[in-house]
Amino acid sequence: MAFITVLLSGITGTGAANAQDSLQNVTRQSEQFFQDFNTITDATERSQMLLMTDDGADITFGDILANPDDILLNFRWAKAQMARGNMRGAVSTLERILVLDPSLAPVRLYYAIVLFRLDSLDEARSQFELLQTLELDGEAARQINEYLRLIRERRQRVKQALTVSFGTHYDTNKNASPTSKEQLVTGTRTAISTDADLRQDDIGFIGAVRYDVSYDLGYQEGHEVFAALSGYTDDQVQLDSLDVMSADVEIGARWRALDLVITPSISQTAQALSREKFLTARTAQLRADWNVRPDTILFGQVAYSDERFQSTTDSSALVQRAGQRYTGTVGSHYTWNESQRTSVAATWSRKEAARGYYTSRSISGDINHTYLLPGGKYVIGGLTYGLDQYQEADTLVTGTTSPIRRTDNPMRLRLTYGARLGNLMESDWFDAEGAGREVYDFLAPISWSVTGEYQGARSNITNYEYENMRAQILLSRRWDF
């Protein structure tokens, strides 16, 4: 998603320097929101899949060699293989069990689930339909119906999804006021004297909506075209000048060949601050994902953006920031087992602008770890650290006698805990039929998350050195059709 990081205004007087960074942060957060939300969505889906199967058992292949016809031992071994990410090995083990005893419904159910995880949908459907002819308890029957529904959805040529999110957050330093409580103006370091420029905390309310549609081109490999519409708003209770709104439209395609996925896309983004439009950005992007091993995915991405700014009531200098942004990212996802995954990435970018003191080069490293907990819950931890170097000194900040080119080290530390509401409720709390069941069916898929975050920067210019702590609660509901 092509939400663009921007700076709002030039230095126009006392207090404006740190205002730049507060506005930079709130617009950057619209991009971070969807990146974080994608990570949360992935963790929620994987935790549900793990909850619907099993986390395996700690046995070895040596145990199987010692007792090759022990059905229970083989079943435990299949679960262990699946927990370690060896799906194809689990299929072979389960097939061996079913040869020994085809009537074992729990084994056949597990076999069908593993086939589904391997995307062998026709074979999985046959196994699930066979299971429907057997006597099963209510929970197993419900799981089978859910998997058959998911198979039907995957077989659709046209797939659509609507996601709606609401939440709130609290920031201790929303306006990114300098930690030193001082700032440079034309080379003179002075104490910040106005309350508006000192650290201000605030509460914000987040709303987001995303509509996705894709069309399967009918090839065996699964090539498809897709489009997405996204909207985001973050409304502050007190600092109305930092209210941000963003809208984005994206179209693209996915080309698949064996373990490689190539995704070209183009998008357009419009952003507004305090209800005034100030940025339109057009972006072209190319991404490649390569599943080099069952547990390892390598990815790379390049992007080009044309950022066009327009003046607002608060700033007439925004047009000086217009220019191009070039970005490149490489990274990897490594799956330790069914419960843990680590992602690392390195990103380089260059921003060209009409003025040299807005032109910059950046490099950053990012690491995220997802841990799926028992009961469908998850914890996500992330750390980002970077280096931003600006091409020229801004003499309105540092003065002309000894001009200093700005260098920043931004950092972001984030921890999220969440699950689905259905993991906190029992279905028998509601009526089995009628309105009670409808309420449960609506509430259960809602995902919730609680996040704590530290965001700040070290800088060689005091104006841009700040720290902020954030607490956030988010609720999301997705409809697939």
C-alpha positions in Angstrom: 0.0 0.0 0.0 1.4 3.3 -1.1 0.8 5.7 1.8 3.5 8.3 1.6 5.7 9.7 4.4 5.8 13.5 4.1 7.0 16.7 5.9 4.5 19.5 6.1 6.1 22.9 6.1 9.3 24.9 6.1 10.7 26.8 9.1 8.6 29.9 9.4 9.2 31.0 13.0 9.4 29.8 16.5 7.7 26.5 17.1 7.5 25.5 13.5 10.5 23.3 13.5 9.0 20.7 15.8 5.7 21.1 14.1 7.3 19.6 11.0 8.1 16.4 12.8 4.7 16.1 14.4 3.0 16.4 11.0 5.6 14.0 9.5 4.7 11.5 12.2 0.9 11.6 11.8 1.1 11.2 8.0 3.6 8.4 8.4 1.2 6.6 10.7 -1.3 6.2 8.0 1.2 4.1 6.1 2.2 2.2 9.3 -1.4 1.5 10.2 -2.0 -0.7 7.2 1.4 -2.4 7.4 0.7 -3.2 11.1 -2.8 -4.2 10.3 -1.7 -6.7 7.6 0.7 -8.3 10.2 -2.1 -8.5 12.8 -4.5 -10.0 10.2 -2.0 -12.6 9.2 -1.3 -13.5 12.9 -5.1 -13.8 13.6 -5.7 -16.1 10.6 -2.7 -18.3 11.5 -3.7 -18.5 15.1 -7.2 -19.6 14.1 -5.8 -22.2 11.8 -3.6 -23.6 14.5 -6.5 -23.6 16.9 -8.6 -25.6 14.5 -5.8 -28.3 14.1 -3.3 -29.1 16.8 0.2 -27.9 17.9 1.7 -31.4 17.6 3.6 -33.6 20.0 7.3 -33.7 20.8 8.3 -37.1 19.3 11.0 -38.1 16.8 11.2 -40.2 13.7 13.2 -42.7 15.7 10.1 -43.5 17.8 8.3 -44.3 14.6 11.0 -46.6 13.3 10.9 -48.5 16.6 7.1 -48.9 16.3 6.1 -48.5 12.6 2.6 -50.0 13.0 1.6 -48.1 16.2 -1.3 -46.0 14.9 -1.4 -43.6 17.8 2.3 -43.0 17.7 2.2 -42.3 14.0 -0.7 -39.9 14.5 1.3 -38.0 17.1 4.2 -37.9 14.7 2.0 -36.4 11.9 1.0 -33.7 14.3 4.6 -33.1 15.2 5.6 -32.8 11.5 2.8 -30.3 10.9 3.8 -28.3 14.0 7.4 -28.1 12.5 6.1 -26.9 9.2 6.7 -30.2 7.3 3.2 -30.5 5.7 4.2 -33.0 3.0 5.8 -35.3 5.5 2.6 -35.1 7.6 0.6 -36.1 4.5 2.7 -39.2 3.9 2.4 -40.2 7.6 -1.4 -39.8 7.6 -1.8 -41.7 4.4 0.2 -44.6 6.0 -2.2 -44.6 9.0 -5.3 -44.6 6.7 -3.9 -47.6 4.8 -3.7 -49.4 8.2 -7.2 -48.4 9.3 -9.4 -46.4 6.8 -12.2 -46.0 9.4 -10.3 -43.6 11.7 -12.3 -40.4 11.4 -10.0 -38.2 13.5 -7.0 -39.2 11.3 -9.0 -38.6 8.1 -10.1 -35.2 9.4 -6.5 -34.2 10.2 -5.5 -35.6 6.7 -8.1 -33.3 5.0 -6.9 -30.3 7.0 -3.3 -30.9 5.9 -4.4 -31.2 2.3 -6.2 -27.9 2.7 -3.1 -26.3 4.1 -1.2 -27.5 1.1 -3.8 -26.0 -1.2 -4.8 -29.4 -2.6 -8.4 -28.3 -2.6 -10.0 -31.0 -4.7 -8.4 -33.8 -2.6 -9.3 -32.0 0.6 -12.9 -31.5 -0.4 -13.3 -35.2 -1.2 -12.0 -36.1 2.2 -14.3 -33.6 4.0 -17.3 -34.8 2.0 -16.4 -38.4 2.9 -16.2 -37.4 6.6 -19.8 -36.0 6.4 -21.0 -39.5 5.8 -19.6 -40.6 9.2 -20.9 -40.1 12.7 -19.1 -37.1 14.1 -19.6 -34.9 17.1 -21.0 -31.4 16.7 -17.7 -29.6 16.9 -16.1 -31.8 14.2 -19.1 -31.3 11.9 -18.9 -27.6 12.4 -15.2 -27.6 11.4 -15.9 -29.7 8.3 -18.6 -27.2 7.2 -16.2 -24.3 7.8 -13.5 -25.9 5.7 -15.9 -26.7 2.9 -17.0 -23.1 2.9 -13.4 -21.9 2.7 -12.8 -24.3 -0.2 -15.8 -22.9 -2.1 -14.4 -19.3 -1.5 -11.0 -20.2 -2.8 -12.6 -21.8 -5.9 -14.4 -18.6 -6.8 -13.0 -16.7 -9.8 -14.0 -13.4 -8.2 -13.2 -12.9 -4.5 -14.2 -9.8 -2.5 -13.5 -8.7 1.0 -14.5 -5.8 3.1 -12.6 -4.9 6.3 -13.8 -2.2 8.8 -11.6 -1.1 11.8 -12.2 1.2 14.7 -10.0 2.1 17.6 -8.5 4.7 19.9 -5.0 5.6 21.0 -3.3 7.8 23.5 0.0 9.6 22.8 2.3 11.3 25.4 3.9 13.6 22.9 1.6 13.9 19.9 3.2 17.1 18.6 6.7 15.6 18.7 8.0 18.4 20.9 11.8 18.3 21.3 13.1 16.4 24.3 15.4 19.2 25.3 12.6 21.7 25.4 14.8 23.9 23.2 15.1 24.6 19.5 17.3 26.3 17.0 16.1 29.3 15.1 18.7 30.8 12.6 21.5 29.2 14.6 20.4 30.5 18.1 19.4 27.9 20.6 16.5 29.1 22.7 14.0 27.6 25.3 10.6 26.8 24.0 8.4 29.4 25.6 4.9 28.8 24.2 2.6 26.1 25.7 1.5 25.0 22.2 5.1 24.1 21.3 5.8 22.1 24.5 5.0 18.4 24.8 1.3 17.8 24.4 -0.5 14.5 25.0 -3.7 13.7 23.2 -6.3 11.0 22.5 -7.1 10.1 18.9 -9.9 7.9 17.3 -9.0 5.7 14.3 -11.3 4.6 11.6 -10.3 2.6 8.5 -12.1 0.7 5.7 -10.6 -1.5 3.0 -12.3 -3.2 0.0 -10.4 -5.9 -1.9 -11.4 -7.6 -5.1 -9.4 -10.2 -7.1 -10.1 -12.2 -10.3 -8.6 -15.6 -11.0 -7.4 -15.6 -14.6 -8.1 -19.3 -14.8 -4.6 -20.7 -15.1 -3.5 -23.7 -13.1 -0.8 -21.6 -11.5 -3.3 -19.2 -10.0 -2.5 -16.0 -11.8 -4.8 -13.2 -10.8 -5.5 -9.4 -11.1 -6.6 -7.4 -8.1 -7.7 -4.0 -6.9 -8.1 -2.3 -3.5 -9.7 0.8 -2.1 -8.6 2.1 1.3 -9.6 4.9 3.6 -8.1 6.0 6.9 -8.8 8.7 9.4 -7.2 9.7 12.7 -9.2 12.3 14.6 -7.5 14.0 17.6 -9.5 15.2 20.5 -7.5 18.4 21.1 -4.8 18.9 18.4 -7.2 19.3 15.4 -4.3 20.5 13.3 -2.9 17.0 13.4 -6.1 15.3 12.2 -5.1 13.2 9.2 -7.2 11.6 6.5 -5.9 9.4 3.7 -7.5 7.6 0.7 -5.8 5.1 -1.6 -6.7 3.1 -4.8 -4.4 0.3 -6.0 -4.5 -2.1 -9.0 -2.1 -4.9 -9.8 -1.5 -8.5 -10.7 0.0 -11.6 -9.2 2.0 -14.0 -11.4 2.8 -17.4 -9.9 5.4 -19.9 -11.1 6.3 -22.8 -8.7 7.6 -21.1 -5.6 7.8 -17.6 -7.0 5.2 -14.8 -6.9 5.7 -11.6 -8.9 3.4 -8.7 -8.0 3.4 -5.4 -10.1 1.0 -2.7 -9.0 0.2 1.0 -9.3 -1.6 3.2 -6.8 -2.7 6.7 -6.1 -2.9 8.3 -2.7 -4.5 11.5 -1.5 -3.9 12.9 2.0 -5.4 15.8 4.0 -4.4 17.4 7.3 -7.1 19.3 9.3 -9.4 18.6 6.4 -7.2 20.4 3.8 -5.8 18.3 1.0 -2.1 18.7 0.7 -0.6 15.7 -1.0 -1.4 13.6 -4.1 1.1 10.7 -4.8 1.3 8.2 -7.6 3.3 5.1 -7.1 4.5 2.2 -9.2 5.7 -0.9 -7.4 7.2 -4.3 -8.2 7.5 -7.1 -5.6 8.8 -10.6 -5.7 8.3 -13.4 -3.1 10.3 -16.6 -3.4 9.6 -19.6 -1.2 13.1 -21.0 -1.2 12.4 -23.6 1.5 9.3 -24.8 3.3 10.2 -22.5 6.2 11.8 -19.6 4.4 10.5 -16.9 2.1 12.8 -14.2 0.5 11.2 -11.0 -0.8 12.3 -7.9 -2.6 10.5 -4.7 -3.6 11.2 -1.6 -5.5 8.9 1.5 -5.8 8.8 4.9 -7.5 6.5 7.7 -6.2 5.7 11.1 -7.6 4.7 13.3 -4.7 2.8 16.5 -5.5 2.1 19.0 -2.7 -0.1 22.0 -2.5 -0.2 24.8 0.0 -2.6 24.9 3.0 -3.7 27.6 5.4 -0.9 26.7 7.8 1.8 26.5 5.2 2.6 28.1 1.9 5.9 26.3 1.5 4.6 22.8 0.9 5.2 23.0 -2.9 9.0 23.1 -2.1 8.7 19.4 -1.0 7.3 18.2 -4.3 9.5 15.6 -6.0 10.2 11.9 -6.5 10.8 9.1 -4.0 12.7 5.9 -4.8 12.5 3.0 -2.5 14.0 -0.5 -2.4 13.4 -3.3 0.2 14.9 -6.8 0.7 14.0 -9.2 3.5 12.9 -12.7 4.6 10.2 -14.5 6.5 11.4 -17.5 8.5 8.9 -19.9 10.1 10.4 -21.6 13.2 7.4 -23.8 13.7 3.6 -23.5 13.5 3.6 -21.0 16.4 6.6 -18.7 15.6 7.6 -16.6 12.6 10.4 -14.0 12.3 10.5 -11.3 9.5 13.5 -9.1 8.8 13.9 -6.4 6.2 16.2 -3.6 5.1 14.9 -0.6 3.2 16.8 2.1 1.3 15.1 5.3 0.0 15.9 8.6 -1.6 13.6 11.6 -1.6 14.2 14.3 -4.2 12.6 17.7 -3.5 12.6 21.2 -4.9 14.8 22.3 -2.1 18.0 20.5 -1.1 17.2 20.7 2.7 14.1 18.6 2.0 16.1 16.1 -0.2 17.2 13.1 1.9 18.6 9.6 1.8 17.4 7.0 4.3 18.2 3.4 5.3 16.4 1.4 7.9 16.3 -2.1 9.4 13.2 -3.8 10.6 12.6 -7.0 12.6 9.2 -8.5 13.6 8.4 -11.7 15.5 5.0 -13.3 15.8 4.3 -15.9 18.5 0.9 -17.7 18.4 -0.2 -18.6 21.9 -2.6 -21.3 23.0 -6.3 -20.5 22.6 -6.0 -18.6 19.4 -4.1 -15.6 20.9 -0.9 -14.0 19.6 1.9 -11.6 20.5 3.7 -9.5 17.9 6.9 -7.6 18.6 8.7 -5.3 16.3 11.7 -3.0 16.1 12.7 -0.5 13.4 15.8 1.6 13.4 17.0 3.9 10.7 19.3 6.7 9.5 18.1 9.8 7.6 20.6 12.2 6.1 19.6 15.5 4.4 21.4 16.9 1.4 21.7 20.5 2.5 21.5 22.6 5.7 18.4 24.6 6.4 19.9 28.0 7.3 16.6 29.2 8.7 17.2 26.6 11.4 21.0 26.4 11.8 21.9 29.8 10.6 24.5 30.8 7.9 27.6 31.0 10.1 28.0 27.3 10.8 25.2 25.5 8.8 24.5 21.9 9.8 23.1 19.2 7.6 20.4 17.3 9.5 21.0 13.7 10.4 18.4 11.7 12.3 18.2 8.2 13.8 14.5 7.3 14.0 13.4 4.3 16.1 10.1 2.5 16.7 9.5 -0.3 19.2 6.1 -2.0 19.2 4.4 -4.9 21.1 0.8 -6.1 20.2 -1.4 -8.7 21.9 -4.6 -9.9 20.5 -7.1 -12.6 19.3 -10.6 -12.9 18.0 -13.6 -12.2 20.3 -14.8 -15.8 19.5 -11.8 -17.0 21.5 -13.0 -15.2 24.6 -16.7 -16.3 24.3 -18.4 -19.7 24.6 -21.1 -20.3 21.9 -23.4 -21.7 24.6 -23.6 -18.3 26.1 -26.0 -17.5 23.3 -29.2 -19.2 22.1 -28.4 -22.0 19.6 -30.9 -20.6 17.1 -32.5 -17.2 16.3 -31.2 -13.8 17.3 -28.8 -15.1 19.9 -26.9 -17.2 17.3 -26.9 -14.2 14.9 -25.3 -12.1 17.6 -22.6 -14.7 18.2 -21.9 -15.2 14.5 -21.4 -11.4 14.2 -19.2 -10.9 17.2 -17.0 -14.1 17.1 -15.0 -13.1 13.9 -14.2 -9.6 15.3 -10.4 -9.3 16.0 -9.1 -7.2 18.9 -5.6 -6.0 19.7 -3.9 -4.0 22.3 -0.6 -2.3 21.4 2.1 -0.4 23.3 4.6 1.6 21.2 7.7 3.7 21.7 8.6 6.1 18.8 11.3 8.6 18.8 14.4 10.0 17.1 17.9 11.1 17.9 19.2 14.0 15.8 22.2 16.3 15.5 19.7 19.2 15.6 17.7 19.5 18.8 14.5 20.6 17.0 14.0 17.0 15.7 14.9 14.9 18.7 11.8 13.7 20.5 10.2 10.7 22.3 6.6 9.5 22.2 4.8 6.7 24.0 1.5 5.3 22.5 -1.2 2.9 23.8 -3.8 1.7 21.2 -6.9 -0.5 21.1 -8.2 -1.7 17.8 -11.3 -3.7 16.7 -11.7 -5.1 13.2 -14.3 -7.1 11.3 -13.8 -8.7 7.9 -16.5 -10.0 5.5 -15.5 -12.3 2.6 -17.9 -12.7 -0.3 
